[in-house]
Amino acid sequence: MERIFTTVISQQQDGQTVASILKQLGFSNGMVRRLKRIPNGIQLNGKHAKTPDIAQTGDQLRLVLETADAVSEHIVPVKGELDIVYEDLDLLILNKPAGIPVHPSQGHFEDSLANRVMAYYQNQGLNFVFRAVNRLDRGTSGLMAVAKHSFTQDALCSQMGEKLMQRSYLAIVCGTPQPASGTIRLPIAREEGSTIKRIVSPNGVEAITHYQTIRSNNGCSLLRIQLETGRTHQIRVHFSHLGHPLAGDFLYGTQLPELPQGHALHSEQLKLYHPILRKWMVFTAPLPKPLQQLID
């Protein structure tokens, strides 16, 4: 999917090098190298430009962020339902259902979210490179961001690394956590002998989870959770360790017939800074009906 970004050089940028302007726009050194590798990836006033070139007020800077032939060759397009919360030239925000993985994997080569996204764009006659920014477990539903080109991907991944991207989850756990709100600071490591399961361990990496109890009912509690770190299975591991596993969590608790597609965890809100529009954006997705029925 081709993506061309253009901007007009301002008076404040007059006499600056292309390299300096790219840095101001948020382009990393790696992204600049990628632009250089694309034929005419950087142009000033319709002509090929190099990063040491000097720009003047009113010049038009044209950047090729993605070429039309770029495609994820190993992801098979397979039609399936997509709940699109937001889409523009740079970003796709999806509300992922529980029960499907984000990426193809052993046993799930054709039933992942990535397969559906590839088919969505193939139907429009477009190639696409699938770049998930925040990944969700197969059993987790809710909001996730997909970058349409590497510049957006770099920018959003940097926001996650700098803890600027805010992610809020709704979870239904067994029992009633005490205290009703607080912060869990417990390091997480891979369980010895397992490729999937994680445990709380003093030898693990830092993991910080903030939570607040919204209400309790039917022996369960609905929590709003914010992650300060993003470790694999972080929420599931932390609450299981405290004796309050997520409802329906087959790996860290007990699977429930009411939740055949996964555990009771939903990515409710996502706040990020759009690197092209240069503004903060907030997206929300309501609690899915099966989870709502469980707590009601």
Secondary structure as GFF3:
##gff-version 3
##sequence-region A 1 296
A	DSSP	beta_strand	3	8	.	.	.	ID=ss1
A	DSSP	three_ten_helix	11	13	.	.	.	ID=ss2
A	DSSP	alpha_helix	18	24	.	.	.	ID=ss3
A	DSSP	alpha_helix	29	37	.	.	.	ID=ss4
A	DSSP	beta_strand	42	44	.	.	.	ID=ss5
A	DSSP	beta_strand	47	48	.	.	.	ID=ss6
A	DSSP	beta_strand	60	66	.	.	.	ID=ss7
A	DSSP	beta_strand	84	87	.	.	.	ID=ss8
A	DSSP	beta_strand	91	96	.	.	.	ID=ss9
A	DSSP	alpha_helix	113	122	.	.	.	ID=ss10
A	DSSP	beta_strand	131	132	.	.	.	ID=ss11
A	DSSP	beta_strand	141	147	.	.	.	ID=ss12
A	DSSP	alpha_helix	150	161	.	.	.	ID=ss13
A	DSSP	beta_strand	166	174	.	.	.	ID=ss14
A	DSSP	beta_strand	181	185	.	.	.	ID=ss15
A	DSSP	beta_strand	188	190	.	.	.	ID=ss16
A	DSSP	beta_strand	198	200	.	.	.	ID=ss17
A	DSSP	beta_strand	208	217	.	.	.	ID=ss18
A	DSSP	beta_strand	220	227	.	.	.	ID=ss19
A	DSSP	alpha_helix	234	241	.	.	.	ID=ss20
A	DSSP	beta_strand	265	274	.	.	.	ID=ss21
A	DSSP	beta_strand	279	284	.	.	.	ID=ss22
A	DSSP	alpha_helix	289	295	.	.	.	ID=ss23
###
